[in-house]
């Protein structure tokens, strides 16, 4: 459309909106005559064609009636949309569902970044520079060129070719032997956990979680109305002796290869006890292997799914190896659950993004994905070493660092700062433009007595980690000095 046509269209719309507003407000009553198109054109300085276009739109929406050779008459009755309610009826908002009500009671878990920070130790983030941009661009281009003659919905369980390559990858990387039909491609591990809750948990069902635990997993179970049983964790992960011994349970959510956030690795004896409990309780075990690719001081730990394919549901993701922005993950489910999980996935969002699935397939079949994972493992080992050595140098025996053998974060406990000071400690660090994150919100009950931080290191360079840890130490030492000088009756434990 040329510029003159665009201006004419814009003028017609403005006139239409003005007339419609006057009619709706009752300035023109039903049966009133509108000015003629000729008169309006002269008054407004536009062409009759512009006025006619505005009138035609009003006619099509029922605001006016118009006949050849006759004046345009108003036919809309102002306020008629509400007349059917009657004078004695009051409109009230429909109550939310029980699910929505439970959801609104949960703490907000948005992960928006904080502006103005010089060093941000937020866990879950990875460095943008680590993303294999060139490889991914080539894979996406190849995926586009592979497109067939028509566009269509993918199978809800995911691309058959991707599932075949994931089957091979899981056997090589994690020792998992499964059929490709047992793999359900999902939009990140978050959707995987949501599907587990929808398929396996009814309102009031018992669900076992770790304490502390990944907060979003806990929230998913709370939103569906689960009766949540929090079981303590120690340096070796879930304390299986504390599992509920009486009655049925729907599922247990665990992170046995690297307990989140404390980092414990569940030993074989506890794994066997957990599976024995699952059979006795009639429960499924949801195994979240969220960072299974990152092992530093220990050999890769065989997943629970390797030992039991009847009761264990395995959850994997590429969020920690490629990017959380891709929203690609996968479930490996027992064979009796294949159909119901596939149907549930279809109802949730039909299928995960097709082009991204095809690009990941290309990286897997070429070996580029595993080469990238090995590179990231080396890079993050260097980051981890830089952070731990600097924290140890700056704080000495005033801290305990746990969860260092795997993953992309560590937990730091401050021996001389009580948990009641955690929020103020975080504020002090933020004033120094440092982002730190408390461990206490990850506990459902029996919260710790000492202040603790979950420090992610995958988004910073080794040099940034060293400088950030040094600056954090200065902020903490300053905070400790303020606490020691306090005389408000809440003296610090220092």
C-alpha positions, 0 to 999 in steps of 0.5 A: 500500500502506498503512503497516501493509501496508508494515511487514508486508512488511518483517517478512516479508522480514527473517524470510525473510533470517534463515532463508535465512542460517541454512539456507545456513550449515548451522545447519539441515541437509537434512531438518530441520524448521523451527518451525511458523508458529504457533510462530514467530509467537508467538516473533517477535511477528508474525502467521502471515500474515507467517511464511507469506509468508517461508516461501513465498519460501523454498519458491519458491527451493528452500530448504525444502519444504512440504505442507499439514498437514505441517511445513516441511523444509529441502531446501537442502544448504549449499555445494552450489553449489561441489561440482561443481568437485571437490576437485582443481580450483582456480578461476582467473580467466579472462584478459582479452581482448587489448583489455582488457589494452591498455586497462588499460595506458593512463593514466587520463584521467578528467576529474573536477573538482578540489574547492577550486579558486578558478580552474580553467583546465581545457581542454574545460570551458565555462561552465554559464551559457553553456548556452541553458537556456531555448531547450533547455527549450523545444526538449525540451518541443516534442520531447516533444509531437512524440512519436508514438503508440509508442516505438521504436528510432531509425535507428542513423545518427540522426534523418533530420530532424536529418541533413538539418538538419546537412547544411544547417548544414555547408554554411553553416558549413563549406562541406561539401557532402555527402548527409544519408545520409553523416552518422552521428549519434554520442554525442560525438566520442569515439564517432566516433573509437572507431567509426573505430578499430573499422571501419578498424584491425586489430591491428598496423595503422599509424596516424598521429597528431599529436605532440602529440595529443588523448590520448583519440584516441591511447588509442583507437588504442592500445587496438585494437592499432594501431602508432602513428606519431607525426608532429611538429607545428610552428606550422603543424600536422602536418609532412607531410614526416615522414609514413611514406613506405613501406608501408600505413597504416590512417588518420591522425588530424589536427586541421588547422583548429586543431591540438590543443593547439598551435593551428596551422592546416594550410596548403593545401600541407600539406593537399594533401601529406597527401591525396596521402600518404593515397592512396599509403598506402591510408589514410583521414584522420580530420579532427577539427574539434572547435572549428571554430565558434571563429575570431577573428583568421583566416577560417574554414579550409575543412575537408579533407573539402571537398577530398576526400570519398573519403579523408576522414572528418569529425568534428564535435560540439556539445560546444564549442557547447552542452555536452559533457554532451549527448553529441551529435556526428556523422561525415561519411563517404565513401559506401562507408563509410556502411553499415559505419559505420551497422552499427557504430553500431548494435552500439555503442549502437543509436542516440544519445539520441532526444529530444536529437536532436529538440531539436537539430533544433528549434534548427537548423531555427529558426536558434536554434543558429546565433544561439547559436554567434555569441553564444558566439563573441563571448563567448569572444573577450572571454574570450580577450582578457582572458586573453592581455592579463593573461598578457602584462602579468604575465609579459612576455617570460618566456612564449610564448603559442601557439594564440591565433587559434581555439578555447577554449584557449591553450598557454603556454610558460615560457622559463625553467622546464624541463619537468622542473619541470612537475609541481612547478609544477602543485603550487605552483599547486594550493596557491594554489587554481589548476588548471593542466594540463601539455602534456607528457602530450599528447606521445607522443615527443620531448617539449618541453624547456620547461614548458608549460601548456594553459589553457582559458578558456571556463568562466570570466568575463573578470574571473575570467580576469584575476584567475586569471591574476594569481594564477597569475603570483604562484604562478609567480614564487614557484615561480621564486624557490624554484627559483633558491634551490635547491642540489640540483644541479637548478638551474632554467634561470633 
